[in-house]
Amino acid sequence: MATTRHVSAKARDGGVSALADRWPLLGQRWPLVVYLCGIVVLHVAGTAFFGSETIIRWVDVATFAALMACGAVCIEASRRLGMPAGVSRDLLSAWWLPVALLLPPFYALLAPIPLQILLQTRVRQTVIYRRVCSSAAIGLAGLTASLVFHGNVEELSELRAAAPAALGMAVVSALLFTVINTALIAIAAHLADPDMGWRAVLWNRESLLLDGVELCLGVLVGLACGLNVALLALTLPPVVLLQRSLLHAQLQAAARTDPKTGLLNAATWQREADTEIVRARRTGDTLGLLIIDIDHFKRVNDQYGHLVGDQVLIEVAAVLRGQLREYDVVGRFGGEEFVVLLPGADTAEARRVAERLRLRIGCMAVPTDHEVITVTVSVGVAISNVHGDDLLDLLAAADLALYRAKELGRNRTCLPAAPLVASSAPAAAPIGELPGDVMDDPAGDLSGELVGELVGEAAAEHAEQGPCADAADGDGDAVRGEAS
């Protein structure tokens, strides 16, 4: 799988940031730095070893050059479309896989380098270590596929003749290439963002479909090139067309998302929320709307810098993605505000989700140079058929609830009429006992059973997370720093 993940560096200030500006890899988490360096060292060592063992033949060099030229044509043909930020997909494996199947393993290690250089110089410049590490991951995957294929297929004439055993081994080798490349990239992505679950990194239906397309293309191009290098001229146009279509779809998806957090942008969120509300009216279902605001976010920017502030936004977005269902509609509303639409949620469920998000975000730690900071959020909750029937009414009600949460000291969840759960229980209160100021419900719509359940859930969160589950100080100061 030709996958490149462009991971944002962790924000650093002071002396470390000056060094990280010159060497961006040093701005990453140290486990990621060690892992990426290990991949590159393995790639360099493999290149040196297999290079010394390989007899250079001009026919192999010509085949390698022809396949790389086809990859370069694909890149140039798609260059004007640009490349989306974040995780980007391409079909360059259609040219890397034949190298692994038709040529000695040494060439599989070299294959990613010229095309990555072309991407860096002609399409989009990024920090060099990302290109280097991507080349190393693809090269190691290609090396493994090449060793497996050539270790089981003695003569390439078997592949040219489409012998079942050779063809099956080509498919197995291509599948191995895809799995190893995916695993290497996924490990790097998880080390860069430990809050991202493995399922989110590895499991994606569209990615699996693209993997299948790449596998088929790679084997077919390999068969054509094995018969006659000139047949590459027939395989090039369909691959170019698929490459352009893939990039166009990715750019369309990028236009729907907030570039900083990867969540839906405000316009797209509003369209999808309107669609869900229309569906809820038709089916008679309820839904919940949450507005989540980071407390004292300006203080974070002023005290630690905008890079740390950006990292806080990214971390909050990661928590939201990890804690919500696939069909929940979550977006960044602007600044430090996030919005969540919960299809099918009633009042009790919306309250539970809001509290779970508040507690999880309160446990989130964002590293800076000399300390680790935590932030809290205030949440406004509105329910369809209770606080409004259309999106504007629900947004207005949730915004009113958010304003009330801010008035009452922040770090809490509120409904428009009354606050739901206060920022913290008194220190002396035993777990499971409801403090006197936790609930003010003149409407009488919150049962004692639900109150006990919510407090029990909050206590379980506190027990699971340890000291980090404590809420902000009594004065509402929601930004805390701890020496690292």
N, C-alpha and C positions, 0 to 999 in steps of 0.2 A: 504494500500500500504506500503510495507516495503521499505521505502526510507530513506537513510541517506545522509545528505549533510554535507560535511566537508568544513567548511568556513574558509578561511585564516584570521588570526588575522590582524587587522590594525597595521601597523608599528608604533612603539613608540620608543622614545629615552629618555635618562636621567633617572630621578628617576622613572617615570611611567613604563619604559621598564623593570627596575629591578624587580618591583613588578609583572608586567605582565609575566615575565619569570617564576615566581613561581606560579602565578595564571593567566593562559592565558585568562580566561574569562574577566578579567579586561582590556585586550587589545582591546576588542571589543567596538563598539559604545554603548553608554549607553542605548538607547532604546532597543537594542538587549539584553543587560544584564538584564534589567528589565523584558523583555518578557520571556526569558529563565528561569529566577528565578521564575517567576509566574507559568510557566508550572510545574516546579519541585515541588513547594509548593503545587499546586493542586493535583499532583500525590501522594505526601506523605500524604496529608490530606485525600484523598480518600482511600488510602491503610489502614490508621489507622481506619477510620470510618467503611469501609466495612469489615475489618478484625475483628473488635469487634462484628459485626452483623452476621458473618458467622459461622456456625457450621461445624467444620472440620470432614469430613468423609473419611475413608480410601479409599473407592472406588473412591472418587473425587481426592484424592492425587495420587492414582495409575494412573488414567487417565491423570492427569496433568503431572506426571513424564514420562509416555509413549510418550505423544506429545512432550515434551521437548527433550526426547532422540532422537526422529525422527529428530527434528530440529538440534540437535548436530551432528547427522550422516550426514545431508546435508552439514553442515559447514565443517566437517572434510573431506568429499569426495571432496569438492571444494577448500580446503585450499591451495593445491599446485599450483593452478592457480593464486592465489593472488587476490587482490582487486584493482580496478582502483581508482585513486585519484579523488577528487571532488565529484560529485553526483553519488552514487552507488546504484544499484537496486539488490534486491534478491527476493526469493520466500518464505521467512520465514513466511509470512502471512498465508501460507498454514497450518501452525501449530498453529499460534496465533488465527486465526479465530475460529477453533473448540473449543478452550478453552473458548472463549466468548459465543459460542452457547450452549455448553454442561455443563459448570460448572458455579457456582455462580460468580457474578461480581468481587469478591475479587481476583479470580485467573487470570482474564483478566489483572488486574493491575500488577500482579507478572510476567506474562508470558514473557515480553520482557527482564527481568533482567538477567536470566541465559544465554540466547543466546547472549546478548550484552557482557556479561563478557567473553564468549567463543570467540567471534569475537575479543575482545580486547587482549586476551592473546594468541590466537592461529593463528589469521589471520594477523591483522595489528594493531599495537599500535597507538593510536591517543590521543590527549588531553582528559582527563577524562570527562570534562564537555560536550563534544559532545556525548559521549556514554550515559551519564546520561540524557541529554535532549532528545536524541532519544528514550530512554526507556520510559521517561515520556510521550512523544507525542504518542507513540504507545500504552502505557498503557491507556491513557485517551480515545483514539479512541476505544480501545477494551472495556473499561468500558461502553461507550455510546452504543456501539453495543449490549453488553450483557444486559444492562438495557432495551433497546427497545425490544429485542427478548423475554426475560423472562417476560417482562410486558405484552406481547401479546400472548404468548404461555404458557399455564398453565402446560402441561405435556410434557416431552421429548418423551414420547411414540408416540405423534403425529408426531414428526420429524422422529423418527425411522420408522414409517409407511408411511413416505413420503406423509403425508396429504397435499393437495394443500395449505391450509392456512398456515400451519407451514413451508412448503417449501418456500412459497412466503415471509414469514416474515424472514426466514433465509437469503434469497437473499437481502432483504431490509436492514437487519442488516449488512451484509457484505459490501453492497454498502455504508452504512453510515460510517463504519469503514474506508473504503478507502478514502471517501471524507474528513472526519475529519483529518485523518493522513496527507493527502496531503495539506490541508489548514494550519495545524499547521507548517509543514515543509516549505511551501511556504511563510508564514508570516515571519518566521525566516530568510529565504533566502533574502527576500526583505528588511528586516531591516539591514541585513549584507551588502547588496549592493543596496541602494535606486535607483541607476541608472538602475537596472534591472527591466524591465517592468513586469507587472503581467502576460501578455500574454506569455512572455518568461519563466516565472516560472511555470505557470499552464498548458499551452496548448502545448502538444507535442503528436503527433499521436502515436509514438512508446510507450510512457508512458501510454497512454490510452489503447492501446492494452495489455500491460503488466498488467495494473490494471484489465482488464477483465479476463485475465488468472488467476491472483491471486484470484479474487473473485470466479471463478468457482472451482479452486482447493480447496479453503478453505471450500466451501459448500460441495463438494464431500468428502473430508477427514472427515468433520464433520459427514456426513451421515454414512460413513463406520465405524467411531469410535463409533457412537451412536449405531449401530447394534452390533458390537463386537470389543473390543479394539484390538484383534488379527488381524483384517483386516487392521490395520495400516501397517503390513508387506507387504501387496499388494500395498498400496498407496505410500510407500516410494521410490521404484526404479524409477518410472516415474518422481516424484518430484526432485529426485537427478539428473536425466538426464537433466531435464529442467533447474535446477539451474546451472549446469556446462555449459550448452549451453549459458545461459544468461550471465554468467561471462566471457565466452570466447569472446562473441560478444562485451561486454563492454571493454575488454582489447584490442581487435583489434581497436576499436574506439579510445581508449586512445593512441595507438601507432601512430595515425594519427595527433594528436594534440600537440601543445606546452604546456608542463605541467604548465608553469607559467601563461599564459594568457588564455588558453583554445581555442585559435584560431588554425587554421591549421598550422602545422609546414612547414618548407620551402620545403621539398621534396614532401609532399602531396599537398601543394598549387601549386607547379609546375606541377604536374600530372594533377590536375583538371583544371588549367589554360590552359594547352596544349589541353585538351579535348574541352574546350570552344572555343579556337581559331580555331580548326579543324571544329567545328560545324559552327562557324561564316563564315569561308571560304566557306563552302558548301551552306549556306543559303544566303550569300552575306551581312550579317549584319555587323555592326561595333561594336567595343567594346572599352572601355577605361581602361587604366591601371594607377593606382596611386601608387607612392612610398611616404610614409609618414614617416618623420624623426623627432623625438623629439629634439627640439633645446636645446643645451647646457646640454644634459643629463648627461655627465660626471660631470658637476658642481653640479647637483642634488646629485649624488652619493657621491661626495667629501664633500659637505657641510652638507648633511642631513643623509648620510649613505645609504648602499645598500638596507636595508629593505624598506626605503622610496622610493628608486628608483624602487624596485620591485612593490611597490604599485602603483606608477605612471604608470608602464607598464600595470598593471591589470586594472586601471581606464581607460586608453586610449583604451584598448581592449573592455571594456564595452561600451564605447561611440561608437566605430565602429560597434559593434553588434547591438546596439540600433538604429543607424541611417541608416543602410544599409538594402537592401532587402534580403529575404531569399535565393535567388539564386545568389546573388553577392558572389564572391569568395574572402574571406579575410583571411590573414594569417600573422604570424610574420616571417619576413625575416631574423631576426638575430639582436642581440643587441637592439638598440632603433628604428629599422626600421620595418615598416609594409607595406604590399602590398595588394592592392585591385584591383580585376578585375571586371569591370562593363559590363556584357553582354548587347548588344543592345544600349549602350550609344554612342551618337555622341559627337562632341567637346563641344557643349554648355552644354549638360547634365553632362558630366564629369567635366567640370569647376564648375558647380553649386554644384555637390556633393562634390568636393574637398573643395570648400569654406565653405559649410555647416559643413563639418567635422572639418575644421580648426577653425571655430568660436566656435563650440561646445566644442572642446578640450580646447580652450583658456578659456572657462568659467568653466572648471572643477577645483574643489578644492580638494586638498589632505591634510588632517590634519596631523600635526606632534605634538610634545609635546607642543610647545609654539607658534606656528603659523600655518597658512594655506598657502600652497604654490600653485602656478599655473604655468603651463608650456604652451609653444606654440609649434607649429609644422610648418615645411616647407613641401610643397607638390609638387612633380613633376608629371606632367600629360603627357601621351602619348596616341595617338588614332591609332587604326589599320587602314590600308589603307592610313594613312597620315604619320605616323612616322615609320612604319614597318609592315611586314606581319607575322612575327613569334614572339614567346615569347622573344627570346634573343634580337631581334631588339627593341621590345617595352620596355623591361627592360633597355636597353642601352639608349634609348631616354628619358625615364622617369628619369633615373639616371642623365642624362645630365641636364634635367630641374630642378631636385632637387639641383644639384650643383649650377645652376644659382640662384636659390632662396636663397641659403646660401650666395652666393657672394653679393647679393643685400640687405642683412641685416636680413635674416631669417623672420619667421612668415609671409609667403606669399605663393601663389600658382603660379607656372610657367609652361609654355610650353617649349619645347626644344629650340624654336627660340627666345622666348621673355617672360618676366614675365607677368602673367595674372593680379593678384591683389596684391597690396602692402600691407604691414603689417597693416597700419592704415591710416585713413584720418587725415589731420591736425585738431587740436582741434577747430579752428575757422570755419571750413567748415560746412555749414548747412547740415542737413540730406538730402540725395538725390543728393547733388552736387558733381560732380566728381573732386577730387583733381588732380592737374596737373601731379603728378608723379605716378598715379595709373596705367596707361596703356602705354605701349610702344609696339606697334604692327606694325612693318614695313611690315609684310606680308599682312596686311590689311584684315585679315580674321575675325576680331571681329567687328561686326556692332555697331553703336551707340545705337541702341535699346537694344542689349544684354548687353552693358556696363551699361546702365541705369537700366536694370532689375537686374543685379548682384549687383549693388550698392544699389538698393532699397531693395533687399533681405538682404544684409549685414546690412543696417540700421534697418530693421525690427528685425533682430537678436539682434542688439545692444539695441533696445528699449525693447525687450522682456526680455533680460538677465540683463539689468541694467549696472552698472559700470563694471561688470566682462567682458563685451564684448570689452573693450578697449584692443588694441593690446599692444605688448611689447614696452618698452621705445625705443627712437630713436637710441640708441647705439646698439640695437639688443640683449640686455640682456633679455633672454626669461624665466628666472627663477625669480619669485617674491615671497616674503613672506609677510604675513599680520599677525599682532598679533591676536591671537585667544582670 
